Amino acid sequence: KLLGPNGKGLEMTASCMDSGSCVCAIEKQFLAPLGLITQAHVLDMRKFDNSKGQMDEYAVNVFVDVAGVQGYLQFWVAKELGSPIMLGDTFYDLFQVKTERVLSTQTKFTLTEPHTNRSRSIYADVIGRERNATGFQRPRSC
């Protein structure tokens, strides 16, 4: 779940996890509903198809809640991601994410909350892969 400064939240049931990306990104269409304010800055990037691209703004201090484990992240703004958000290395680092393949179609994520060291594990179904990025969706039973 993402929570904007306006108090409105965006519940995520699916997202892209990209261990090869140094940043987290959010699709531009979700900025206004969350009341996110951006700052201008250019980031050169290489896309999945190996072409070059740029993101030219980012939102800071976006509150993230994953199964009760909470923290703040910076998200770069993308016109289109194919998923509302993409979680990269800053997400993995902040929450000290550990992954464990449970089944060929399911992965266990263990996240640790910054400052409290409280941990929580969640299971997610793999819904697609492309290079280092994997799409995940929480099973309905969770």
Legacy VTK file of the C-alpha trace (Angstrom):
# vtk DataFile Version 3.0
C-alpha trace
ASCII
DATASET POLYDATA
POINTS 142 float
0.000 0.000 0.000
1.216 3.506 -0.812
0.000 6.473 1.201
0.271 10.022 -0.064
0.556 13.218 1.985
-3.165 13.844 1.351
-3.937 10.727 3.423
-5.289 8.819 0.442
-3.960 5.341 -0.156
-3.386 3.114 -3.152
-3.745 -0.591 -2.445
-1.412 -2.700 -4.569
-2.321 -6.271 -5.392
0.351 -6.619 -8.072
3.709 -4.969 -8.679
6.987 -5.409 -10.481
10.088 -6.278 -8.454
13.285 -5.386 -10.316
16.446 -6.387 -8.476
18.460 -4.954 -11.368
17.065 -1.441 -10.928
18.659 1.064 -8.547
15.387 2.976 -8.112
11.674 2.551 -7.434
9.210 3.995 -9.945
5.507 4.869 -10.039
3.286 5.491 -13.060
2.469 9.169 -13.515
-1.305 8.546 -13.408
-1.096 7.636 -9.697
0.520 10.934 -8.575
-2.643 13.044 -8.385
-4.839 10.507 -6.517
-2.142 10.226 -3.837
-1.444 13.966 -3.740
2.253 13.363 -4.440
4.369 16.389 -5.198
7.353 15.856 -7.459
10.731 17.463 -7.895
12.383 17.934 -11.273
15.556 15.983 -11.954
16.701 13.902 -14.924
17.627 10.231 -14.571
19.055 8.419 -17.586
18.033 4.791 -17.658
18.228 1.650 -19.704
14.909 -0.086 -20.347
14.200 -3.838 -20.400
14.562 -3.898 -24.190
18.025 -2.303 -23.744
16.924 1.028 -25.261
17.758 4.266 -23.467
15.173 6.414 -21.730
14.792 9.149 -19.142
12.657 9.909 -16.136
12.558 13.586 -15.303
10.853 13.862 -11.911
10.586 12.038 -8.608
8.392 12.013 -5.509
10.028 11.903 -2.086
8.881 10.476 1.240
6.186 8.187 -0.118
4.854 6.084 2.755
4.949 2.363 1.936
3.170 -0.358 3.919
3.817 -3.975 2.919
1.808 -6.356 5.104
2.295 -4.043 8.100
6.017 -3.404 7.532
6.363 0.343 6.948
8.863 2.899 5.687
9.385 5.860 3.340
10.770 5.629 -0.200
11.551 7.912 -3.113
9.777 6.996 -6.375
10.834 8.143 -9.839
7.922 8.992 -12.114
7.410 7.019 -15.328
4.816 7.642 -18.015
4.224 3.920 -18.344
5.567 0.900 -16.455
3.096 -1.878 -17.228
2.517 -2.047 -13.455
1.430 0.777 -11.106
4.805 0.595 -9.335
8.207 -0.988 -9.794
10.229 -1.774 -6.691
14.008 -1.697 -7.118
17.128 -1.777 -4.946
16.065 1.096 -2.691
13.052 -1.022 -1.642
15.221 -4.135 -1.153
17.747 -2.115 0.908
15.247 -0.224 3.083
13.283 -3.337 4.043
16.280 -5.743 4.005
14.261 -7.979 1.675
15.121 -11.659 1.573
13.541 -13.853 -1.086
13.061 -17.586 -1.153
11.500 -19.550 -3.999
8.788 -21.745 -2.481
7.293 -23.184 -5.666
8.060 -22.524 -9.305
5.144 -20.081 -9.265
5.466 -18.630 -5.743
8.086 -16.667 -3.810
8.356 -15.906 -0.093
9.474 -12.376 0.810
10.744 -11.550 4.287
10.844 -7.817 5.010
12.266 -6.063 8.055
10.901 -2.689 9.137
13.498 0.076 9.451
14.088 1.306 13.024
12.028 -1.448 14.730
13.597 -4.566 13.164
10.123 -6.123 13.122
9.962 -8.768 10.362
7.095 -10.175 8.364
6.931 -12.742 5.589
4.479 -12.667 2.714
3.973 -15.022 -0.191
3.440 -13.807 -3.734
2.539 -15.554 -6.961
4.846 -14.986 -9.923
2.736 -13.509 -12.726
5.469 -12.743 -15.287
9.185 -12.287 -15.862
11.375 -10.114 -18.028
15.150 -10.082 -17.574
15.841 -9.146 -13.896
12.265 -8.002 -13.241
9.510 -10.242 -11.972
5.844 -9.403 -11.614
4.247 -10.582 -8.385
0.721 -10.758 -7.092
-0.400 -11.605 -3.568
-2.519 -14.738 -3.545
-6.169 -14.129 -2.680
-5.844 -16.390 0.386
-3.380 -14.011 2.127
LINES 1 143
142 0 1 2 3 4 5 6 7 8 9 10 11 12 13 14 15 16 17 18 19 20 21 22 23 24 25 26 27 28 29 30 31 32 33 34 35 36 37 38 39 40 41 42 43 44 45 46 47 48 49 50 51 52 53 54 55 56 57 58 59 60 61 62 63 64 65 66 67 68 69 70 71 72 73 74 75 76 77 78 79 80 81 82 83 84 85 86 87 88 89 90 91 92 93 94 95 96 97 98 99 100 101 102 103 104 105 106 107 108 109 110 111 112 113 114 115 116 117 118 119 120 121 122 123 124 125 126 127 128 129 130 131 132 133 134 135 136 137 138 139 140 141
